[in-house]
Amino acid sequence: MNTTADQAIHSGLEAARWAPSVHNTQPWTFAVTGEEIAVRADTDRKLALEDPGGRELLISCGAAVFNLRTALRQAGREPIVRILPDPDRPSLIATVRLGPSVEPDEHTRMLAGQIERRRTHRTGFTDTPVPERLAEQWEREAAAEGATFTPVGAPAAVRALAGLTEAAQAVQSQDRPFTLEVIRWARPPGSARGDGVPADAYPKQSAGEFAQRDYAHLHPWGTDPDPRTSAATGVVALLTTRQDTREAWLAAGQALQRVLLHASAHGVSAAFHTQTVEEPHLREFLRERVCDGAYPQMLMRLGITAEEGHGVRRPLTDLTDS
Ligand SMILES: Cc1cc2nc3c(=O)[nH]c(=O)nc-3n(C[C@H](O)[C@H](O)[C@H](O)COP(=O)(O)O)c2cc1C
């Protein structure tokens, strides 16, 4: 392998590890053979109670594949991607091979520049509205990856989604084994671990109309309210797919990350509220009554934030086994 290919692969893997993942579980490993990277699901990191079917695990892996693709193109090589290439090896999520040399276009450069900067937000947003043309562009970004991004404008529909989130969060927080699984991924202040949700990544008290996860659970963890941020909800949106297959979940993950990176390049962050889509009856209700029969994969709010968060990830040496 020549040095340029080596560097492209290294930056691809570095980018992949910065993908968002449910509770920052980072459920992936990578193996390099020649000029090909195998992306594997790390099913030991699957959330057995919250995500028994591995849907959120695959959305997370899809986001990692999108980062990998984007970084390889940014490094000047066209990625040749095969999603779920071997039915006999279900943990093999994708193979990504270095293809011909390419000059990265402006869109690629814009997205690649956000891979390490993008952060999940967990409180209200500033009052600055998100320009409508951005939401329209996110619809196109998601469509290009085979998923549908739908902003939810009607106040009654937003209230319904907030109510469903509240109900799902209330039910989940009464379920002790479920709660114990979530808090296993809460990273205590000062912890050296390279995964889990850091204690400074969420507010001390859930604010706004959409219920947050209780990562602190009985601990005095979390940040004080930022006076520059109000309790604005931002743009509420659903990410859906026409199918509910493993391929569709990986497409949803790639679409999600494409939208998030585009948003980040325009100063917009996202907050996720995926409790409802984890509860089968509520998810079905959402599908039939709100999503026109399409399968809801993510519920999120997007808005302008005042602060920049820092992220936590495991080192690449923990993720590669080539
Ligand atoms: C499939 C999926 C589901 C998620 N669900 C939630 C959620 O319900 N609540 C939340 O606060 N964050 C949620 N997140 C965000 C992750 O917690 C976040 O990506 C992770 O902690 C890494 O932090 P970062 O995005 O700031 O890099 C979700 C992310 C993914 C990919």
The ligand as an SDF file (V2000), in Angstrom:
LIG
                    3D

 31 33  0  0  0  0  0  0  0  0999 V2000
  -29.5270    5.9150   17.1480 C   0  0  0  0  0  0  0  0  0  0  0  0
  -29.2260    7.0400   18.1190 C   0  0  0  0  0  0  0  0  0  0  0  0
  -30.1260    7.3100   19.1540 C   0  0  0  0  0  0  0  0  0  0  0  0
  -29.8570    8.3400   20.0600 C   0  0  0  0  0  0  0  0  0  0  0  0
  -30.7820    8.6280   21.0360 N   0  0  0  0  0  0  0  0  0  0  0  0
  -30.5540    9.6490   21.8870 C   0  0  0  0  0  0  0  0  0  0  0  0
  -31.5410   10.0300   22.8730 C   0  0  0  0  0  0  0  0  0  0  0  0
  -32.6310    9.4740   22.9390 O   0  0  0  0  0  0  0  0  0  0  0  0
  -31.2520   11.0500   23.7160 N   0  0  0  0  0  0  0  0  0  0  0  0
  -30.0690   11.7300   23.6490 C   0  0  0  0  0  0  0  0  0  0  0  0
  -29.8600   12.6430   24.4310 O   0  0  0  0  0  0  0  0  0  0  0  0
  -29.1160   11.4160   22.7010 N   0  0  0  0  0  0  0  0  0  0  0  0
  -29.3400   10.4080   21.8400 C   0  0  0  0  0  0  0  0  0  0  0  0
  -28.4020   10.1000   20.8680 N   0  0  0  0  0  0  0  0  0  0  0  0
  -27.1530   10.8740   20.8060 C   0  0  0  0  0  0  0  0  0  0  0  0
  -25.9720   10.1290   21.4390 C   0  0  0  0  0  0  0  0  0  0  0  0
  -26.1190   10.0790   22.8410 O   0  0  0  0  0  0  0  0  0  0  0  0
  -24.6480   10.8240   21.0480 C   0  0  0  0  0  0  0  0  0  0  0  0
  -24.4690   10.7060   19.6560 O   0  0  0  0  0  0  0  0  0  0  0  0
  -23.4390   10.2420   21.7450 C   0  0  0  0  0  0  0  0  0  0  0  0
  -23.5170   10.4500   23.1370 O   0  0  0  0  0  0  0  0  0  0  0  0
  -22.1280   10.8450   21.2390 C   0  0  0  0  0  0  0  0  0  0  0  0
  -22.1000   12.2380   21.4850 O   0  0  0  0  0  0  0  0  0  0  0  0
  -21.9420   13.3020   20.3080 P   0  0  0  0  0  0  0  0  0  0  0  0
  -23.0830   13.0920   19.3560 O   0  0  0  0  0  0  0  0  0  0  0  0
  -22.0040   14.6430   20.9980 O   0  0  0  0  0  0  0  0  0  0  0  0
  -20.6270   13.0830   19.6270 O   0  0  0  0  0  0  0  0  0  0  0  0
  -28.6670    9.1010   19.9400 C   0  0  0  0  0  0  0  0  0  0  0  0
  -27.7690    8.8200   18.8830 C   0  0  0  0  0  0  0  0  0  0  0  0
  -28.0540    7.8120   17.9770 C   0  0  0  0  0  0  0  0  0  0  0  0
  -27.1020    7.5600   16.8300 C   0  0  0  0  0  0  0  0  0  0  0  0
  1  2  1  0
  2  3  1  0
  2 30  2  0
  3  4  2  0
  4  5  1  0
  4 28  1  0
  5  6  2  0
  6  7  1  0
  6 13  1  0
  7  8  2  0
  7  9  1  0
  9 10  1  0
 10 11  2  0
 10 12  1  0
 12 13  2  0
 13 14  1  0
 14 15  1  0
 14 28  1  0
 15 16  1  0
 16 17  1  0
 16 18  1  0
 18 19  1  0
 18 20  1  0
 20 21  1  0
 20 22  1  0
 22 23  1  0
 23 24  1  0
 24 25  2  0
 24 26  1  0
 24 27  1  0
 28 29  2  0
 29 30  1  0
 30 31  1  0
M  END
$$$$
